[in-house]
Amino acid sequence: NSSLKSGTQEVSFQVYGTDGDSWGEKDLKIAHENKMHFIVVSNNFSDYQHVHPSFSNETWKVNLDLKDKTGYQAYIDVDSNELGPEVLRLPLSVGSVVNNAKISQNEKTVTKNTITTTITGIDTLVTGKVNTVTFALTSGGNSIIPENYLGAKGHVVALTNDPNIFIHGHPSEDADVKEVHFEFTFQKEGTYTLFAQFQVNGKVETYPFTVNVKSGGATSATTDESKPHEDAKPHN
């Protein structure tokens, strides 16, 4: 667990494989245009950042803007030569952490900079099956087709109050580009926040949606869920 200061700062860290050797750029494959996706979310879900660290001098480095008295979970999403796709979790604390965990409001539309994103397909989410969730972007009542962002029409990360659950969803190849479809398989019932990111006019915005997943019986063998483990070590 690493304690950091508030504000903008450079955070340095190393990532280790099962053999104890650190992973650098040569140990990772490119996935969605980057060797590493570094996703940081505050424990109260009010702050979400998706950034891409650089690698130099055997160390990964990334600039983060962190809020005071806040706990964060950092998820390091990579595709390694050694183990394949992996998600590593690194807890972060900023100042004297105040645990005021809360979930964002359960709304089906979120508007940022005149772009409204509407979510559908969330009323029947259950565990143990593939659920399709659809996002539609509009501005002034007109449909907006999102631009490619990291090689896709959008990205969604699903998180819950259990920091060991992390789902990184990518859209299916849709003929109808006015709607962006994502498929999710949930292994655990409960409340999730879907952080959807879309790019319009060169600007990426994050749209959070809270959804409830009910028990659907037996869980399926395939899942988008990762079980993050703490194999990242921060450097002060």
PyRosetta script that sets phi, psi and omega in degrees:
from pyrosetta import init, pose_from_sequence

init()
pose = pose_from_sequence("NSSLKSGTQEVSFQVYGTDGDSWGEKDLKIAHENKMHFIVVSNNFSDYQHVHPSFSNETWKVNLDLKDKTGYQAYIDVDSNELGPEVLRLPLSVGSVVNNAKISQNEKTVTKNTITTTITGIDTLVTGKVNTVTFALTSGGNSIIPENYLGAKGHVVALTNDPNIFIHGHPSEDADVKEVHFEFTFQKEGTYTLFAQFQVNGKVETYPFTVNVKSGGATSATTDESKPHEDAKPHN")
pose.set_psi(1, 129.3)
pose.set_omega(1, -174.8)
pose.set_phi(2, -116.8)
pose.set_psi(2, 135.9)
pose.set_omega(2, 177.7)
pose.set_phi(3, -101.9)
pose.set_psi(3, 126.9)
pose.set_omega(3, -176.4)
pose.set_phi(4, -120.0)
pose.set_psi(4, 169.8)
pose.set_omega(4, 177.6)
pose.set_phi(5, -90.9)
pose.set_psi(5, 165.5)
pose.set_omega(5, 177.0)
pose.set_phi(6, -82.2)
pose.set_psi(6, 160.4)
pose.set_omega(6, 179.4)
pose.set_phi(7, 94.6)
pose.set_psi(7, -171.0)
pose.set_omega(7, -177.8)
pose.set_phi(8, -82.1)
pose.set_psi(8, 133.3)
pose.set_omega(8, -177.2)
pose.set_phi(9, -158.9)
pose.set_psi(9, 161.4)
pose.set_omega(9, 174.7)
pose.set_phi(10, -92.8)
pose.set_psi(10, 127.2)
pose.set_omega(10, 178.2)
pose.set_phi(11, -109.2)
pose.set_psi(11, 127.3)
pose.set_omega(11, -179.9)
pose.set_phi(12, -111.3)
pose.set_psi(12, 144.8)
pose.set_omega(12, -179.5)
pose.set_phi(13, -159.8)
pose.set_psi(13, 165.7)
pose.set_omega(13, 173.5)
pose.set_phi(14, -125.9)
pose.set_psi(14, 153.4)
pose.set_omega(14, -179.4)
pose.set_phi(15, -122.2)
pose.set_psi(15, 135.1)
pose.set_omega(15, -174.2)
pose.set_phi(16, -119.8)
pose.set_psi(16, 142.0)
pose.set_omega(16, 174.7)
pose.set_phi(17, -86.8)
pose.set_psi(17, -175.1)
pose.set_omega(17, -176.0)
pose.set_phi(18, -68.3)
pose.set_psi(18, -23.0)
pose.set_omega(18, -179.9)
pose.set_phi(19, -87.2)
pose.set_psi(19, 2.5)
pose.set_omega(19, 177.9)
pose.set_phi(20, 88.4)
pose.set_psi(20, -5.4)
pose.set_omega(20, 178.0)
pose.set_phi(21, -84.1)
pose.set_psi(21, 141.8)
pose.set_omega(21, -179.5)
pose.set_phi(22, -74.7)
pose.set_psi(22, 149.9)
pose.set_omega(22, 178.9)
pose.set_phi(23, -96.5)
pose.set_psi(23, 124.6)
pose.set_omega(23, 171.9)
pose.set_phi(24, -110.5)
pose.set_psi(24, -166.6)
pose.set_omega(24, -178.3)
pose.set_phi(25, -59.9)
pose.set_psi(25, -37.1)
pose.set_omega(25, -177.4)
pose.set_phi(26, -68.8)
pose.set_psi(26, -16.3)
pose.set_omega(26, -178.5)
pose.set_phi(27, -92.8)
pose.set_psi(27, -3.2)
pose.set_omega(27, -175.4)
pose.set_phi(28, -122.4)
pose.set_psi(28, 147.0)
pose.set_omega(28, 175.8)
pose.set_phi(29, -93.8)
pose.set_psi(29, 156.2)
pose.set_omega(29, 174.9)
pose.set_phi(30, -74.7)
pose.set_psi(30, 127.9)
pose.set_omega(30, 176.4)
pose.set_phi(31, -132.6)
pose.set_psi(31, 119.5)
pose.set_omega(31, -177.1)
pose.set_phi(32, 52.9)
pose.set_psi(32, 52.4)
pose.set_omega(32, 170.1)
pose.set_phi(33, 71.9)
pose.set_psi(33, 4.1)
pose.set_omega(33, -179.1)
pose.set_phi(34, -141.7)
pose.set_psi(34, 152.0)
pose.set_omega(34, 175.8)
pose.set_phi(35, -75.2)
pose.set_psi(35, -26.3)
pose.set_omega(35, -177.4)
pose.set_phi(36, -148.3)
pose.set_psi(36, 132.3)
pose.set_omega(36, 171.7)
pose.set_phi(37, -107.5)
pose.set_psi(37, 122.2)
pose.set_omega(37, -176.0)
pose.set_phi(38, -113.5)
pose.set_psi(38, 109.1)
pose.set_omega(38, -173.8)
pose.set_phi(39, -113.1)
pose.set_psi(39, 122.3)
pose.set_omega(39, -176.5)
pose.set_phi(40, -118.0)
pose.set_psi(40, 128.6)
pose.set_omega(40, 177.8)
pose.set_phi(41, -136.0)
pose.set_psi(41, 136.0)
pose.set_omega(41, 178.4)
pose.set_phi(42, -72.6)
pose.set_psi(42, 155.5)
pose.set_omega(42, -177.2)
pose.set_phi(43, -64.4)
pose.set_psi(43, -20.8)
pose.set_omega(43, 176.6)
pose.set_phi(44, -96.7)
pose.set_psi(44, 7.4)
pose.set_omega(44, 175.1)
pose.set_phi(45, 65.2)
pose.set_psi(45, 12.4)
pose.set_omega(45, -178.7)
pose.set_phi(46, -84.6)
pose.set_psi(46, -17.1)
pose.set_omega(46, -176.8)
pose.set_phi(47, -128.0)
pose.set_psi(47, 123.1)
pose.set_omega(47, -177.9)
pose.set_phi(48, -134.3)
pose.set_psi(48, 129.2)
pose.set_omega(48, 179.3)
pose.set_phi(49, -136.7)
pose.set_psi(49, 138.0)
pose.set_omega(49, 177.4)
pose.set_phi(50, -125.7)
pose.set_psi(50, 107.9)
pose.set_omega(50, -174.5)
pose.set_phi(51, -130.9)
pose.set_psi(51, 174.8)
pose.set_omega(51, -174.8)
pose.set_phi(52, -132.3)
pose.set_psi(52, 106.8)
pose.set_omega(52, -177.8)
pose.set_phi(53, -65.2)
pose.set_psi(53, 156.3)
pose.set_omega(53, 172.0)
pose.set_phi(54, -105.1)
pose.set_psi(54, 161.5)
pose.set_omega(54, -176.7)
pose.set_phi(55, -123.8)
pose.set_psi(55, 126.3)
pose.set_omega(55, 175.9)
pose.set_phi(56, -158.5)
pose.set_psi(56, 147.4)
pose.set_omega(56, 179.2)
pose.set_phi(57, 52.9)
pose.set_psi(57, 42.7)
pose.set_omega(57, 176.6)
pose.set_phi(58, 64.4)
pose.set_psi(58, 19.5)
pose.set_omega(58, -176.2)
pose.set_phi(59, -137.3)
pose.set_psi(59, 139.7)
pose.set_omega(59, 172.6)
pose.set_phi(60, -86.8)
pose.set_psi(60, 140.2)
pose.set_omega(60, -178.9)
pose.set_phi(61, -136.3)
pose.set_psi(61, 143.0)
pose.set_omega(61, 179.9)
pose.set_phi(62, -151.7)
pose.set_psi(62, 144.5)
pose.set_omega(62, 176.9)
pose.set_phi(63, -92.2)
pose.set_psi(63, 129.1)
pose.set_omega(63, 179.3)
pose.set_phi(64, -128.2)
pose.set_psi(64, 146.5)
pose.set_omega(64, 173.5)
pose.set_phi(65, -110.8)
pose.set_psi(65, 105.9)
pose.set_omega(65, -171.6)
pose.set_phi(66, -111.8)
pose.set_psi(66, 146.3)
pose.set_omega(66, -179.1)
pose.set_phi(67, -92.0)
pose.set_psi(67, 148.7)
pose.set_omega(67, -177.5)
pose.set_phi(68, -70.6)
pose.set_psi(68, 152.7)
pose.set_omega(68, 175.6)
pose.set_phi(69, 55.2)
pose.set_psi(69, 44.2)
pose.set_omega(69, -176.4)
pose.set_phi(70, -134.2)
pose.set_psi(70, 139.8)
pose.set_omega(70, 171.4)
pose.set_phi(71, -96.4)
pose.set_psi(71, 141.3)
pose.set_omega(71, -179.4)
pose.set_phi(72, -127.7)
pose.set_psi(72, 156.8)
pose.set_omega(72, 165.5)
pose.set_phi(73, -117.2)
pose.set_psi(73, 126.7)
pose.set_omega(73, 174.9)
pose.set_phi(74, -104.7)
pose.set_psi(74, 130.3)
pose.set_omega(74, 179.2)
pose.set_phi(75, -114.1)
pose.set_psi(75, 123.5)
pose.set_omega(75, -179.2)
pose.set_phi(76, -103.7)
pose.set_psi(76, 108.4)
pose.set_omega(76, -172.9)
pose.set_phi(77, -104.4)
pose.set_psi(77, 113.6)
pose.set_omega(77, -175.7)
pose.set_phi(78, -139.0)
pose.set_psi(78, 164.9)
pose.set_omega(78, 171.0)
pose.set_phi(79, -120.2)
pose.set_psi(79, 102.5)
pose.set_omega(79, -171.7)
pose.set_phi(80, -93.2)
pose.set_psi(80, 149.9)
pose.set_omega(80, 174.4)
pose.set_phi(81, -65.1)
pose.set_psi(81, -32.2)
pose.set_omega(81, -175.2)
pose.set_phi(82, -77.5)
pose.set_psi(82, -46.3)
pose.set_omega(82, -170.7)
pose.set_phi(83, -121.5)
pose.set_psi(83, -1.7)
pose.set_omega(83, -175.2)
pose.set_phi(84, 80.8)
pose.set_psi(84, -156.0)
pose.set_omega(84, -179.8)
pose.set_phi(85, -62.3)
pose.set_psi(85, 131.6)
pose.set_omega(85, -178.7)
pose.set_phi(86, -140.4)
pose.set_psi(86, 146.9)
pose.set_omega(86, 171.5)
pose.set_phi(87, -124.2)
pose.set_psi(87, 123.1)
pose.set_omega(87, 179.4)
pose.set_phi(88, -110.9)
pose.set_psi(88, 138.5)
pose.set_omega(88, -179.2)
pose.set_phi(89, -109.0)
pose.set_psi(89, 135.5)
pose.set_omega(89, 179.9)
pose.set_phi(90, -130.5)
pose.set_psi(90, 105.3)
pose.set_omega(90, 177.2)
pose.set_phi(91, -67.8)
pose.set_psi(91, 139.2)
pose.set_omega(91, 177.6)
pose.set_phi(92, -128.0)
pose.set_psi(92, 144.9)
pose.set_omega(92, 173.3)
pose.set_phi(93, -128.8)
pose.set_psi(93, 145.7)
pose.set_omega(93, -178.3)
pose.set_phi(94, -123.0)
pose.set_psi(94, 113.6)
pose.set_omega(94, -178.9)
pose.set_phi(95, 65.1)
pose.set_psi(95, -150.3)
pose.set_omega(95, 177.1)
pose.set_phi(96, -85.2)
pose.set_psi(96, 103.9)
pose.set_omega(96, -172.1)
pose.set_phi(97, -66.6)
pose.set_psi(97, 132.4)
pose.set_omega(97, 172.7)
pose.set_phi(98, -108.0)
pose.set_psi(98, 116.3)
pose.set_omega(98, -178.4)
pose.set_phi(99, -83.6)
pose.set_psi(99, 95.5)
pose.set_omega(99, 180.0)
pose.set_phi(100, -123.1)
pose.set_psi(100, 52.6)
pose.set_omega(100, -175.0)
pose.set_phi(101, -58.0)
pose.set_psi(101, 131.5)
pose.set_omega(101, 177.1)
pose.set_phi(102, -149.3)
pose.set_psi(102, 162.3)
pose.set_omega(102, 179.4)
pose.set_phi(103, -111.8)
pose.set_psi(103, 142.2)
pose.set_omega(103, 179.1)
pose.set_phi(104, -63.7)
pose.set_psi(104, 163.2)
pose.set_omega(104, -175.2)
pose.set_phi(105, -64.1)
pose.set_psi(105, 148.3)
pose.set_omega(105, -178.3)
pose.set_phi(106, -84.9)
pose.set_psi(106, 82.9)
pose.set_omega(106, 179.7)
pose.set_phi(107, -116.1)
pose.set_psi(107, 154.0)
pose.set_omega(107, -179.1)
pose.set_phi(108, -103.4)
pose.set_psi(108, -2.8)
pose.set_omega(108, 173.3)
pose.set_phi(109, -134.6)
pose.set_psi(109, 139.4)
pose.set_omega(109, 175.3)
pose.set_phi(110, -133.5)
pose.set_psi(110, 130.8)
pose.set_omega(110, -178.6)
pose.set_phi(111, -115.7)
pose.set_psi(111, 130.9)
pose.set_omega(111, 174.5)
pose.set_phi(112, -139.6)
pose.set_psi(112, 126.5)
pose.set_omega(112, 178.6)
pose.set_phi(113, 52.1)
pose.set_psi(113, 48.2)
pose.set_omega(113, 176.9)
pose.set_phi(114, 69.8)
pose.set_psi(114, -0.3)
pose.set_omega(114, 177.1)
pose.set_phi(115, -99.2)
pose.set_psi(115, 120.6)
pose.set_omega(115, 178.7)
pose.set_phi(116, -103.8)
pose.set_psi(116, 128.5)
pose.set_omega(116, 176.5)
pose.set_phi(117, -109.6)
pose.set_psi(117, 127.9)
pose.set_omega(117, -178.5)
pose.set_phi(118, -114.4)
pose.set_psi(118, 133.0)
pose.set_omega(118, -179.4)
pose.set_phi(119, -107.2)
pose.set_psi(119, 138.5)
pose.set_omega(119, 175.2)
pose.set_phi(120, -134.7)
pose.set_psi(120, 161.4)
pose.set_omega(120, 179.3)
pose.set_phi(121, 90.6)
pose.set_psi(121, 11.5)
pose.set_omega(121, -174.8)
pose.set_phi(122, -99.6)
pose.set_psi(122, -2.9)
pose.set_omega(122, -177.0)
pose.set_phi(123, -80.9)
pose.set_psi(123, -11.9)
pose.set_omega(123, -175.4)
pose.set_phi(124, -127.4)
pose.set_psi(124, 30.0)
pose.set_omega(124, -178.5)
pose.set_phi(125, -72.2)
pose.set_psi(125, 130.2)
pose.set_omega(125, 179.5)
pose.set_phi(126, -138.3)
pose.set_psi(126, 160.1)
pose.set_omega(126, 177.0)
pose.set_phi(127, -77.4)
pose.set_psi(127, 159.0)
pose.set_omega(127, 169.6)
pose.set_phi(128, 78.6)
pose.set_psi(128, 11.4)
pose.set_omega(128, 176.7)
pose.set_phi(129, -149.2)
pose.set_psi(129, 165.9)
pose.set_omega(129, 178.0)
pose.set_phi(130, -80.8)
pose.set_psi(130, 123.2)
pose.set_omega(130, 178.0)
pose.set_phi(131, -106.9)
pose.set_psi(131, 133.3)
pose.set_omega(131, 177.1)
pose.set_phi(132, -100.7)
pose.set_psi(132, 123.5)
pose.set_omega(132, 178.1)
pose.set_phi(133, -116.8)
pose.set_psi(133, 134.1)
pose.set_omega(133, -173.6)
pose.set_phi(134, -118.0)
pose.set_psi(134, 139.1)
pose.set_omega(134, 176.1)
pose.set_phi(135, -119.9)
pose.set_psi(135, 136.9)
pose.set_omega(135, 176.2)
pose.set_phi(136, -128.8)
pose.set_psi(136, 131.3)
pose.set_omega(136, -179.1)
pose.set_phi(137, -105.5)
pose.set_psi(137, 136.3)
pose.set_omega(137, 177.2)
pose.set_phi(138, -138.1)
pose.set_psi(138, 157.5)
pose.set_omega(138, 173.4)
pose.set_phi(139, -144.8)
pose.set_psi(139, 120.1)
pose.set_omega(139, -177.9)
pose.set_phi(140, 61.7)
pose.set_psi(140, 28.8)
pose.set_omega(140, -179.9)
pose.set_phi(141, 85.8)
pose.set_psi(141, -4.9)
pose.set_omega(141, -179.5)
pose.set_phi(142, -100.4)
pose.set_psi(142, 141.8)
pose.set_omega(142, 179.4)
pose.set_phi(143, -67.4)
pose.set_psi(143, 140.5)
pose.set_omega(143, 178.2)
pose.set_phi(144, -117.4)
pose.set_psi(144, 130.3)
pose.set_omega(144, 175.1)
pose.set_phi(145, -94.5)
pose.set_psi(145, 116.5)
pose.set_omega(145, -179.3)
pose.set_phi(146, -65.5)
pose.set_psi(146, 148.6)
pose.set_omega(146, 177.2)
pose.set_phi(147, -79.3)
pose.set_psi(147, 163.7)
pose.set_omega(147, 175.3)
pose.set_phi(148, -65.3)
pose.set_psi(148, 131.0)
pose.set_omega(148, 177.6)
pose.set_phi(149, -129.9)
pose.set_psi(149, 116.0)
pose.set_omega(149, -175.8)
pose.set_phi(150, 55.8)
pose.set_psi(150, 39.6)
pose.set_omega(150, 173.9)
pose.set_phi(151, 80.7)
pose.set_psi(151, 11.5)
pose.set_omega(151, -179.8)
pose.set_phi(152, -147.7)
pose.set_psi(152, 167.8)
pose.set_omega(152, -178.9)
pose.set_phi(153, -75.9)
pose.set_psi(153, -3.5)
pose.set_omega(153, 178.3)
pose.set_phi(154, 170.0)
pose.set_psi(154, 169.1)
pose.set_omega(154, 178.2)
pose.set_phi(155, -139.1)
pose.set_psi(155, 141.6)
pose.set_omega(155, 178.4)
pose.set_phi(156, -133.4)
pose.set_psi(156, 130.8)
pose.set_omega(156, 172.2)
pose.set_phi(157, -114.6)
pose.set_psi(157, 127.9)
pose.set_omega(157, 179.5)
pose.set_phi(158, -105.5)
pose.set_psi(158, 125.5)
pose.set_omega(158, -179.5)
pose.set_phi(159, -131.6)
pose.set_psi(159, 154.6)
pose.set_omega(159, 177.2)
pose.set_phi(160, -133.1)
pose.set_psi(160, -175.3)
pose.set_omega(160, -178.0)
pose.set_phi(161, -74.2)
pose.set_psi(161, -6.3)
pose.set_omega(161, 171.6)
pose.set_phi(162, -90.8)
pose.set_psi(162, 108.4)
pose.set_omega(162, -174.1)
pose.set_phi(163, -66.2)
pose.set_psi(163, -10.9)
pose.set_omega(163, 179.4)
pose.set_phi(164, -85.9)
pose.set_psi(164, 1.3)
pose.set_omega(164, 176.7)
pose.set_phi(165, -107.8)
pose.set_psi(165, 125.7)
pose.set_omega(165, -178.2)
pose.set_phi(166, -145.6)
pose.set_psi(166, 124.9)
pose.set_omega(166, 178.2)
pose.set_phi(167, -126.6)
pose.set_psi(167, 122.0)
pose.set_omega(167, 177.7)
pose.set_phi(168, -110.6)
pose.set_psi(168, 106.6)
pose.set_omega(168, -176.3)
pose.set_phi(169, -99.3)
pose.set_psi(169, 147.1)
pose.set_omega(169, 176.3)
pose.set_phi(170, -127.5)
pose.set_psi(170, 148.4)
pose.set_omega(170, -172.6)
pose.set_phi(171, -72.6)
pose.set_psi(171, 151.4)
pose.set_omega(171, 173.1)
pose.set_phi(172, -76.0)
pose.set_psi(172, 161.7)
pose.set_omega(172, 177.8)
pose.set_phi(173, -77.9)
pose.set_psi(173, 105.8)
pose.set_omega(173, -173.1)
pose.set_phi(174, -102.2)
pose.set_psi(174, 140.7)
pose.set_omega(174, 171.9)
pose.set_phi(175, -72.8)
pose.set_psi(175, -37.4)
pose.set_omega(175, 179.3)
pose.set_phi(176, -90.8)
pose.set_psi(176, 93.4)
pose.set_omega(176, -175.1)
pose.set_phi(177, -75.2)
pose.set_psi(177, -7.1)
pose.set_omega(177, 177.9)
pose.set_phi(178, -74.6)
pose.set_psi(178, -13.7)
pose.set_omega(178, 173.4)
pose.set_phi(179, -127.7)
pose.set_psi(179, 138.1)
pose.set_omega(179, -178.0)
pose.set_phi(180, -111.4)
pose.set_psi(180, 120.8)
pose.set_omega(180, -174.7)
pose.set_phi(181, -103.6)
pose.set_psi(181, 134.6)
pose.set_omega(181, 175.8)
pose.set_phi(182, -123.5)
pose.set_psi(182, 145.4)
pose.set_omega(182, 176.0)
pose.set_phi(183, -112.9)
pose.set_psi(183, 131.3)
pose.set_omega(183, -179.3)
pose.set_phi(184, -129.5)
pose.set_psi(184, 139.4)
pose.set_omega(184, 170.6)
pose.set_phi(185, -117.5)
pose.set_psi(185, 115.8)
pose.set_omega(185, -178.9)
pose.set_phi(186, -99.0)
pose.set_psi(186, 133.9)
pose.set_omega(186, 178.2)
pose.set_phi(187, -97.4)
pose.set_psi(187, -14.0)
pose.set_omega(187, -175.0)
pose.set_phi(188, -135.2)
pose.set_psi(188, 131.9)
pose.set_omega(188, 178.6)
pose.set_phi(189, -74.0)
pose.set_psi(189, 161.0)
pose.set_omega(189, 177.9)
pose.set_phi(190, 140.2)
pose.set_psi(190, -167.5)
pose.set_omega(190, -178.9)
pose.set_phi(191, -96.8)
pose.set_psi(191, 128.3)
pose.set_omega(191, 178.5)
pose.set_phi(192, -120.4)
pose.set_psi(192, 151.8)
pose.set_omega(192, 167.6)
pose.set_phi(193, -111.6)
pose.set_psi(193, 124.6)
pose.set_omega(193, 177.2)
pose.set_phi(194, -96.0)
pose.set_psi(194, 115.1)
pose.set_omega(194, 176.8)
pose.set_phi(195, -94.8)
pose.set_psi(195, 100.5)
pose.set_omega(195, -177.7)
pose.set_phi(196, -95.3)
pose.set_psi(196, 132.3)
pose.set_omega(196, 179.3)
pose.set_phi(197, -120.9)
pose.set_psi(197, 128.3)
pose.set_omega(197, 178.2)
pose.set_phi(198, -134.3)
pose.set_psi(198, 150.9)
pose.set_omega(198, 179.4)
pose.set_phi(199, -111.6)
pose.set_psi(199, 128.3)
pose.set_omega(199, 176.4)
pose.set_phi(200, -134.6)
pose.set_psi(200, 130.4)
pose.set_omega(200, -179.2)
pose.set_phi(201, 54.0)
pose.set_psi(201, 39.0)
pose.set_omega(201, 175.8)
pose.set_phi(202, 78.9)
pose.set_psi(202, 0.9)
pose.set_omega(202, -177.7)
pose.set_phi(203, -115.8)
pose.set_psi(203, 129.7)
pose.set_omega(203, 179.2)
pose.set_phi(204, -94.0)
pose.set_psi(204, 129.5)
pose.set_omega(204, 175.9)
pose.set_phi(205, -120.2)
pose.set_psi(205, 151.9)
pose.set_omega(205, 178.1)
pose.set_phi(206, -108.7)
pose.set_psi(206, 128.6)
pose.set_omega(206, -178.9)
pose.set_phi(207, -118.5)
pose.set_psi(207, 108.5)
pose.set_omega(207, -179.7)
pose.set_phi(208, -88.1)
pose.set_psi(208, 136.3)
pose.set_omega(208, 176.4)
pose.set_phi(209, -132.1)
pose.set_psi(209, 133.9)
pose.set_omega(209, 177.0)
pose.set_phi(210, -96.3)
pose.set_psi(210, 131.8)
pose.set_omega(210, -178.5)
pose.set_phi(211, -133.3)
pose.set_psi(211, 156.7)
pose.set_omega(211, 177.6)
pose.set_phi(212, -114.2)
pose.set_psi(212, 130.2)
pose.set_omega(212, 179.9)
pose.set_phi(213, -110.5)
pose.set_psi(213, 124.7)
pose.set_omega(213, -179.4)
pose.set_phi(214, -98.8)
pose.set_psi(214, 162.7)
pose.set_omega(214, 179.5)
pose.set_phi(215, -70.7)
pose.set_psi(215, 131.1)
pose.set_omega(215, 179.3)
pose.set_phi(216, -114.8)
pose.set_psi(216, 14.6)
pose.set_omega(216, 179.7)
pose.set_phi(217, 96.2)
pose.set_psi(217, -136.7)
pose.set_omega(217, -175.3)
pose.set_phi(218, -64.1)
pose.set_psi(218, 143.2)
pose.set_omega(218, 177.2)
pose.set_phi(219, -87.5)
pose.set_psi(219, 151.0)
pose.set_omega(219, -178.2)
pose.set_phi(220, -84.6)
pose.set_psi(220, 164.4)
pose.set_omega(220, -177.8)
pose.set_phi(221, -76.5)
pose.set_psi(221, -29.4)
pose.set_omega(221, -178.9)
pose.set_phi(222, -100.0)
pose.set_psi(222, 144.6)
pose.set_omega(222, -177.5)
pose.set_phi(223, -155.2)
pose.set_psi(223, 149.8)
pose.set_omega(223, 173.0)
pose.set_phi(224, -86.3)
pose.set_psi(224, -6.0)
pose.set_omega(224, -174.4)
pose.set_phi(225, -75.4)
pose.set_psi(225, 142.5)
pose.set_omega(225, 173.7)
pose.set_phi(226, -115.5)
pose.set_psi(226, 153.2)
pose.set_omega(226, 173.9)
pose.set_phi(227, -107.4)
pose.set_psi(227, 92.9)
pose.set_omega(227, -175.6)
pose.set_phi(228, -62.8)
pose.set_psi(228, 138.6)
pose.set_omega(228, 175.2)
pose.set_phi(229, -124.4)
pose.set_psi(229, 153.3)
pose.set_omega(229, -170.8)
pose.set_phi(230, -88.7)
pose.set_psi(230, 86.9)
pose.set_omega(230, 177.1)
pose.set_phi(231, -118.3)
pose.set_psi(231, 20.0)
pose.set_omega(231, 175.6)
pose.set_phi(232, -109.8)
pose.set_psi(232, 140.6)
pose.set_omega(232, -177.9)
pose.set_phi(233, -123.0)
pose.set_psi(233, 118.8)
pose.set_omega(233, -179.2)
pose.set_phi(234, -75.0)
pose.set_psi(234, 154.6)
pose.set_omega(234, 176.1)
pose.set_phi(235, -120.1)
pose.set_psi(235, 124.2)
pose.set_omega(235, 179.7)
pose.set_phi(236, -75.8)
pose.dump_pdb("model.pdb")
